[in-house]
Amino acid sequence: MTGSNHRVQYSRQVFLVLAWIYAICVVIQTLIAGMAVFNNYAFWEYHTTFAIWFQFIPILMLILAFSGQLSKKIRWEVVVLFLLIVPLQYVSVHVPIIGAIHPVTPLILFWLILLIIKQATRAGKKTNK
């Protein structure tokens, strides 16, 4: 395996690890919100602060998508992940008229990250043949 090929494979592997971490974080974030709604309002503080820990993972994924030579489609999907979690989520919290979209966004994020994982896994299998 050449150095360039090794870099591409390594980038794709790290990309997939970050994608799975992101997916798990979306589930945890949603669970925390549910705990705040149905159990104890104090969990809202955890809900607002937990997002800070994973909201920028898509930026790292985008860098790895380029170094891993993943498709333009995957790169754009990663950009959408970032736009959904950072600007849209923060705007939906502070602009009441679009606030109803806030609880729907995690559904879209989870679906999209699973789609990205599936596509990136396929891309890795094609290059390993």
N, CA, C and O of each residue as an XYZ file, in Angstrom:
516
protein
N       0.844     -1.174      0.000
C       0.000      0.000      0.000
C       0.890      1.238      0.000
O       1.804      1.353      0.817
N       0.621      2.160     -0.916
C       1.421      3.373     -0.995
C       1.056      4.322      0.137
O       0.034      4.156      0.803
N       1.910      5.319      0.341
C       1.662      6.296      1.397
C       0.361      7.045      1.192
O      -0.379      7.301      2.142
N       0.085      7.395     -0.065
C      -1.145      8.114     -0.380
C      -2.367      7.228     -0.130
O      -3.376      7.678      0.414
N      -2.259      5.970     -0.533
C      -3.346      5.016     -0.327
C      -3.588      4.779      1.165
O      -4.729      4.654      1.608
N      -2.512      4.720      1.918
C      -2.618      4.529      3.363
C      -3.326      5.725      4.000
O      -4.171      5.554      4.878
N      -2.980      6.931      3.559
C      -3.597      8.150      4.085
C      -5.092      8.156      3.790
O      -5.895      8.517      4.650
N      -5.463      7.759      2.584
C      -6.870      7.718      2.195
C      -7.624      6.724      3.080
O      -8.698      7.043      3.591
N      -7.081      5.544      3.260
C      -7.733      4.527      4.083
C      -7.843      4.959      5.540
O      -8.877      4.766      6.179
N      -6.775      5.539      6.054
C      -6.788      6.017      7.440
C      -7.838      7.118      7.612
O      -8.589      7.113      8.587
N      -7.890      8.049      6.677
C      -8.874      9.134      6.738
C     -10.292      8.589      6.730
O     -11.150      9.070      7.471
N     -10.537      7.605      5.912
C     -11.875      7.012      5.842
C     -12.240      6.284      7.125
O     -13.388      6.338      7.567
N     -11.273      5.607      7.722
C     -11.536      4.901      8.972
C     -11.860      5.879     10.098
O     -12.806      5.672     10.858
N     -11.073      6.940     10.198
C     -11.320      7.942     11.237
C     -12.651      8.652     10.965
O     -13.393      8.960     11.898
N     -12.950      8.909      9.695
C     -14.226      9.500      9.303
C     -15.382      8.655      9.829
O     -16.329      9.183     10.411
N     -15.301      7.346      9.622
C     -16.370      6.449     10.078
C     -16.467      6.397     11.601
O     -17.569      6.341     12.148
N     -15.349      6.415     12.276
C     -15.369      6.430     13.748
C     -16.068      7.698     14.238
O     -16.913      7.640     15.131
N     -15.713      8.842     13.652
C     -16.353     10.096     14.051
C     -17.839     10.096     13.704
O     -18.655     10.627     14.457
N     -18.186      9.508     12.577
C     -19.602      9.438     12.187
C     -20.400      8.624     13.200
O     -21.503      9.021     13.576
N     -19.861      7.498     13.645
C     -20.554      6.687     14.648
C     -20.644      7.423     15.989
O     -21.669      7.360     16.667
N     -19.583      8.109     16.361
C     -19.613      8.905     17.596
C     -20.701      9.967     17.497
O     -21.445     10.198     18.450
N     -20.785     10.608     16.338
C     -21.801     11.637     16.114
C     -23.207     11.035     16.240
O     -24.082     11.619     16.879
N     -23.413      9.877     15.632
C     -24.721      9.219     15.706
C     -25.097      8.912     17.153
O     -26.234      9.137     17.567
N     -24.149      8.404     17.907
C     -24.389      8.093     19.319
C     -24.683      9.364     20.102
O     -25.551      9.368     20.976
N     -23.969     10.442     19.798
C     -24.200     11.714     20.481
C     -25.594     12.258     20.198
O     -26.230     12.816     21.093
N     -26.079     12.105     18.967
C     -27.436     12.556     18.642
C     -28.457     11.782     19.484
O     -29.419     12.361     19.989
N     -28.244     10.490     19.628
C     -29.150      9.675     20.448
C     -29.090     10.123     21.913
O     -30.124     10.277     22.562
N     -27.892     10.327     22.420
C     -27.745     10.763     23.822
C     -28.390     12.132     24.025
O     -29.075     12.356     25.023
N     -28.172     13.044     23.083
C     -28.746     14.386     23.180
C     -30.275     14.328     23.214
O     -30.915     15.055     23.973
N     -30.844     13.462     22.391
C     -32.288     13.297     22.351
C     -32.789     12.676     23.658
O     -33.831     13.072     24.180
N     -32.052     11.713     24.174
C     -32.396     11.094     25.456
C     -32.385     12.128     26.588
O     -33.277     12.143     27.435
N     -31.377     12.977     26.587
C     -31.296     14.019     27.624
C     -32.494     14.959     27.532
O     -33.053     15.356     28.554
N     -32.890     15.314     26.308
C     -34.066     16.177     26.134
C     -35.316     15.480     26.671
O     -36.143     16.097     27.342
N     -35.441     14.199     26.369
C     -36.581     13.437     26.882
C     -36.581     13.365     28.393
O     -37.638     13.434     29.021
N     -35.402     13.227     28.983
C     -35.306     13.198     30.444
C     -35.747     14.532     31.033
O     -36.378     14.574     32.089
N     -35.410     15.628     30.341
C     -35.811     16.956     30.819
C     -37.322     17.142     30.726
O     -37.939     17.720     31.621
N     -37.911     16.650     29.644
C     -39.350     16.822     29.439
C     -40.158     15.907     30.365
O     -41.146     16.334     30.962
N     -39.737     14.668     30.478
C     -40.559     13.683     31.171
C     -40.119     13.340     32.594
O     -40.859     12.679     33.323
N     -38.934     13.779     32.996
C     -38.438     13.384     34.305
C     -38.086     14.572     35.186
O     -38.665     14.758     36.256
N     -37.133     15.374     34.727
C     -36.632     16.442     35.578
C     -36.146     17.595     34.707
O     -35.241     17.436     33.888
N     -36.761     18.750     34.900
C     -36.432     19.925     34.097
C     -34.956     20.304     34.198
O     -34.435     20.960     33.296
N     -34.284     19.916     35.247
C     -32.861     20.248     35.432
C     -31.983     19.676     34.321
O     -30.870     20.153     34.102
N     -32.480     18.656     33.621
C     -31.696     18.064     32.538
C     -31.551     19.000     31.332
O     -30.731     18.742     30.450
N     -32.341     20.089     31.283
C     -32.198     21.026     30.157
C     -30.801     21.611     30.107
O     -30.266     21.859     29.027
N     -30.206     21.832     31.271
C     -28.835     22.363     31.284
C     -27.882     21.382     30.610
O     -27.006     21.793     29.849
N     -28.045     20.100     30.881
C     -27.211     19.086     30.216
C     -27.485     19.058     28.712
O     -26.575     18.890     27.901
N     -28.749     19.225     28.365
C     -29.127     19.220     26.953
C     -28.435     20.359     26.204
O     -27.935     20.158     25.097
N     -28.404     21.524     26.788
C     -27.793     22.664     26.103
C     -26.269     22.585     26.087
O     -25.639     23.054     25.140
N     -25.679     22.008     27.106
C     -24.216     21.964     27.135
C     -23.634     20.747     26.413
O     -22.511     20.813     25.914
N     -24.370     19.650     26.348
C     -23.835     18.453     25.690
C     -23.592     18.696     24.205
O     -22.624     18.188     23.640
N     -24.463     19.467     23.577
C     -24.310     19.740     22.136
C     -22.967     20.395     21.830
O     -22.405     20.186     20.755
N     -22.464     21.165     22.744
C     -21.179     21.846     22.546
C     -20.059     20.836     22.307
O     -19.103     21.121     21.586
N     -20.178     19.661     22.910
C     -19.113     18.660     22.811
C     -19.065     17.941     21.469
O     -18.027     17.388     21.106
N     -20.163     17.937     20.732
C     -20.121     17.191     19.464
C     -20.550     17.989     18.238
O     -20.524     17.460     17.127
N     -20.938     19.231     18.410
C     -21.464     20.003     17.296
C     -20.448     20.262     16.183
O     -20.841     20.497     15.040
N     -19.171     20.223     16.487
C     -18.165     20.512     15.471
C     -17.546     19.254     14.856
O     -16.633     19.354     14.036
N     -18.025     18.098     15.237
C     -17.547     16.856     14.618
C     -17.707     16.890     13.094
O     -16.816     16.413     12.392
N     -18.807     17.434     12.552
C     -18.916     17.478     11.092
C     -17.787     18.250     10.397
O     -17.450     17.936      9.256
N     -17.205     19.236     11.050
C     -16.086     19.962     10.441
C     -14.888     19.030     10.296
O     -14.227     19.013      9.258
N     -14.612     18.257     11.340
C     -13.525     17.271     11.253
C     -13.838     16.219     10.189
O     -12.957     15.792      9.443
N     -15.096     15.814     10.134
C     -15.502     14.827      9.137
C     -15.321     15.381      7.712
O     -14.925     14.651      6.802
N     -15.609     16.646      7.535
C     -15.453     17.249      6.207
C     -13.990     17.241      5.773
O     -13.682     16.924      4.625
N     -13.107     17.585      6.677
C     -11.670     17.541      6.374
C     -11.259     16.125      5.999
O     -10.529     15.918      5.030
N     -11.731     15.154      6.769
C     -11.406     13.747      6.494
C     -12.058     13.256      5.208
O     -11.510     12.382      4.537
N     -13.220     13.805      4.854
C     -13.874     13.425      3.602
C     -13.011     13.834      2.405
O     -12.954     13.128      1.398
N     -12.347     14.976      2.530
C     -11.441     15.398      1.455
C     -10.183     14.535      1.427
O      -9.798     14.035      0.370
N      -9.543     14.358      2.578
C      -8.307     13.560      2.596
C      -8.588     12.079      2.326
O      -7.705     11.349      1.875
N      -9.818     11.643      2.604
C     -10.204     10.261      2.324
C     -10.790     10.081      0.937
O     -11.227      8.991      0.568
N     -10.792     11.164      0.173
C     -11.285     11.144     -1.203
C     -12.694     10.565     -1.305
O     -13.001      9.788     -2.209
N     -13.540     10.961     -0.360
C     -14.940     10.542     -0.411
C     -15.683     11.417     -1.413
O     -15.213     12.497     -1.774
N     -16.819     10.955     -1.852
C     -17.557     11.635     -2.917
C     -18.020     13.033     -2.520
O     -18.124     13.367     -1.340
N     -18.293     13.837     -3.544
C     -18.832     15.175     -3.306
C     -20.179     15.096     -2.595
O     -20.509     15.957     -1.779
N     -20.946     14.073     -2.905
C     -22.246     13.894     -2.264
C     -22.079     13.751     -0.751
O     -22.792     14.391      0.022
N     -21.144     12.915     -0.340
C     -20.895     12.726      1.096
C     -20.410     14.027      1.713
O     -20.822     14.378      2.819
N     -19.544     14.743      1.016
C     -19.036     16.017      1.544
C     -20.181     17.001      1.779
O     -20.233     17.657      2.820
N     -21.089     17.105      0.821
C     -22.230     18.015      0.967
C     -23.158     17.563      2.085
O     -23.708     18.390      2.812
N     -23.332     16.268      2.224
C     -24.175     15.769      3.311
C     -23.573     16.117      4.671
O     -24.303     16.420      5.615
N     -22.261     16.073      4.770
C     -21.588     16.442      6.020
C     -21.776     17.938      6.293
O     -21.966     18.344      7.439
N     -21.722     18.745      5.249
C     -21.984     20.179      5.412
C     -23.397     20.399      5.942
O     -23.610     21.244      6.812
N     -24.362     19.645      5.422
C     -25.744     19.751      5.888
C     -25.839     19.361      7.368
O     -26.582     19.987      8.124
N     -25.099     18.337      7.784
C     -25.071     17.973      9.212
C     -24.699     19.179     10.058
O     -25.359     19.494     11.048
N     -23.636     19.841      9.650
C     -23.172     21.000     10.410
C     -24.221     22.110     10.414
O     -24.503     22.704     11.455
N     -24.795     22.385      9.245
C     -25.786     23.464      9.152
C     -27.042     23.156      9.963
O     -27.678     24.066     10.493
N     -27.393     21.892     10.058
C     -28.564     21.519     10.850
C     -28.307     21.649     12.344
O     -29.178     22.090     13.093
N     -27.120     21.267     12.772
C     -26.894     21.248     14.217
C     -26.449     22.593     14.767
O     -26.802     22.933     15.897
N     -25.702     23.352     14.021
C     -25.214     24.605     14.602
C     -26.166     25.761     14.291
O     -26.900     26.185     15.184
N     -26.183     26.287     13.067
C     -27.030     27.468     12.872
C     -28.525     27.203     13.042
O     -29.212     27.970     13.716
N     -29.033     26.137     12.443
C     -30.474     25.911     12.489
C     -30.960     25.619     13.902
O     -31.982     26.160     14.323
N     -30.250     24.777     14.637
C     -30.684     24.461     15.999
C     -30.661     25.707     16.888
O     -31.583     25.923     17.675
N     -29.614     26.524     16.766
C     -29.537     27.714     17.607
C     -30.593     28.740     17.218
O     -31.173     29.390     18.087
N     -30.847     28.891     15.929
C     -31.886     29.821     15.480
C     -33.254     29.322     15.936
O     -34.087     30.112     16.380
N     -33.489     28.015     15.828
C     -34.808     27.486     16.203
C     -35.098     27.652     17.692
O     -36.260     27.694     18.097
N     -34.071     27.744     18.490
C     -34.257     27.959     19.923
C     -34.596     29.430     20.210
O     -35.358     29.732     21.129
N     -34.027     30.324     19.423
C     -34.161     31.748     19.713
C     -35.182     32.489     18.845
O     -35.473     33.657     19.102
N     -35.720     31.837     17.840
C     -36.741     32.454     16.988
C     -38.010     31.614     17.127
O     -38.134     30.561     16.502
N     -38.936     32.078     17.935
C     -40.114     31.267     18.278
C     -40.894     30.722     17.084
O     -41.415     29.608     17.155
N     -40.986     31.473     15.999
C     -41.813     31.028     14.880
C     -41.288     29.744     14.224
O     -42.064     28.985     13.644
N     -39.980     29.499     14.313
C     -39.448     28.256     13.747
C     -38.992     27.271     14.826
O     -38.350     26.264     14.530
N     -39.329     27.571     16.060
C     -38.939     26.714     17.178
C     -39.468     25.293     17.099
O     -38.859     24.374     17.647
N     -40.597     25.100     16.423
C     -41.184     23.756     16.331
C     -40.292     22.791     15.559
O     -40.423     21.575     15.702
N     -39.388     23.323     14.745
C     -38.500     22.438     13.979
C     -37.396     21.849     14.869
O     -36.778     20.848     14.506
N     -37.150     22.457     16.014
C     -36.049     22.018     16.885
C     -36.126     20.530     17.253
O     -35.108     19.847     17.139
N     -37.256     19.997     17.680
C     -37.282     18.563     18.014
C     -37.302     17.645     16.793
O     -37.084     16.441     16.928
N     -37.556     18.186     15.619
C     -37.561     17.376     14.401
C     -36.140     17.212     13.856
O     -35.818     16.202     13.231
N     -35.314     18.196     14.098
C     -33.952     18.185     13.566
C     -33.151     16.939     13.959
O     -32.445     16.402     13.105
N     -33.220     16.449     15.204
C     -32.461     15.236     15.536
C     -32.862     14.016     14.698
O     -32.032     13.155     14.407
N     -34.133     13.953     14.316
C     -34.557     12.857     13.444
C     -33.837     12.932     12.107
O     -33.360     11.924     11.585
N     -33.766     14.130     11.566
C     -33.083     14.341     10.287
C     -31.592     14.075     10.445
O     -30.978     13.426      9.599
N     -31.013     14.578     11.530
C     -29.580     14.359     11.778
C     -29.253     12.874     11.870
O     -28.278     12.408     11.280
N     -30.064     12.141     12.602
C     -29.804     10.715     12.780
C     -29.939      9.966     11.457
O     -29.096      9.135     11.121
N     -30.996     10.261     10.711
C     -31.184      9.626      9.401
C     -30.004      9.952      8.477
O     -29.472      9.068      7.806
N     -29.603     11.225      8.450
C     -28.532     11.649      7.553
C     -27.193     11.033      7.944
O     -26.439     10.612      7.067
N     -26.879     10.971      9.228
C     -25.591     10.385      9.626
C     -25.557      8.892      9.315
O     -24.508      8.371      8.937
N     -26.677      8.194      9.465
C     -26.701      6.778      9.084
C     -26.527      6.607      7.577
O     -25.866      5.669      7.130
N     -27.110      7.499      6.803
C     -26.932      7.479      5.347
C     -25.471      7.716      4.978
O     -24.930      7.034      4.108
N     -24.841      8.670      5.631
C     -23.429      8.966      5.394
C     -22.568      7.767      5.759
O     -21.656      7.410      5.013
N     -22.844      7.146      6.888
C     -22.083      5.963      7.309
C     -22.203      4.865      6.263
O     -21.207      4.240      5.897
N     -23.406      4.631      5.786
C     -23.629      3.595      4.779
C     -22.839      3.892      3.502
O     -22.191      3.001      2.953
N     -22.891      5.124      3.035
C     -22.186      5.500      1.807
C     -20.670      5.430      1.982
O     -19.960      4.949      1.098
N     -20.178      5.910      3.121
C     -18.732      5.893      3.362
C     -18.222      4.465      3.516
O     -17.107      4.156      3.095
N     -19.024      3.599      4.113
C     -18.644      2.193      4.243
C     -18.556      1.542      2.875
O     -17.616      0.797      2.596
N     -19.529      1.819      2.025
C     -19.492      1.295      0.652
C     -18.276      1.784     -0.104
O     -17.639      1.016     -0.824
N     -17.946      3.065      0.056
C     -16.796      3.633     -0.635
C     -15.516      2.937     -0.175
O     -14.627      2.672     -0.984
N     -15.424      2.642      1.123
C     -14.258      1.932      1.648
C     -14.143      0.528      1.109
O     -13.038      0.053      0.846
N     -15.267     -0.147      0.940
C     -15.253     -1.512      0.413
C     -14.852     -1.533     -1.050
O     -14.196     -2.473     -1.497
N     -15.238     -0.508     -1.803
C     -14.890     -0.450     -3.232
C     -13.380     -0.270     -3.418
O     -12.795     -0.839     -4.339
N     -12.754      0.522     -2.544
C     -11.320      0.755     -2.691
C     -10.503     -0.411     -2.149
O      -9.333     -0.553     -2.504
N     -11.083     -1.238     -1.308
C     -10.350     -2.385     -0.753
C     -10.333     -3.586     -1.703
O      -9.599     -4.548     -1.478
N     -11.131     -3.526     -2.748
C     -11.192     -4.674     -3.673
C     -10.001     -4.687     -4.594
O      -9.882     -5.576     -5.437
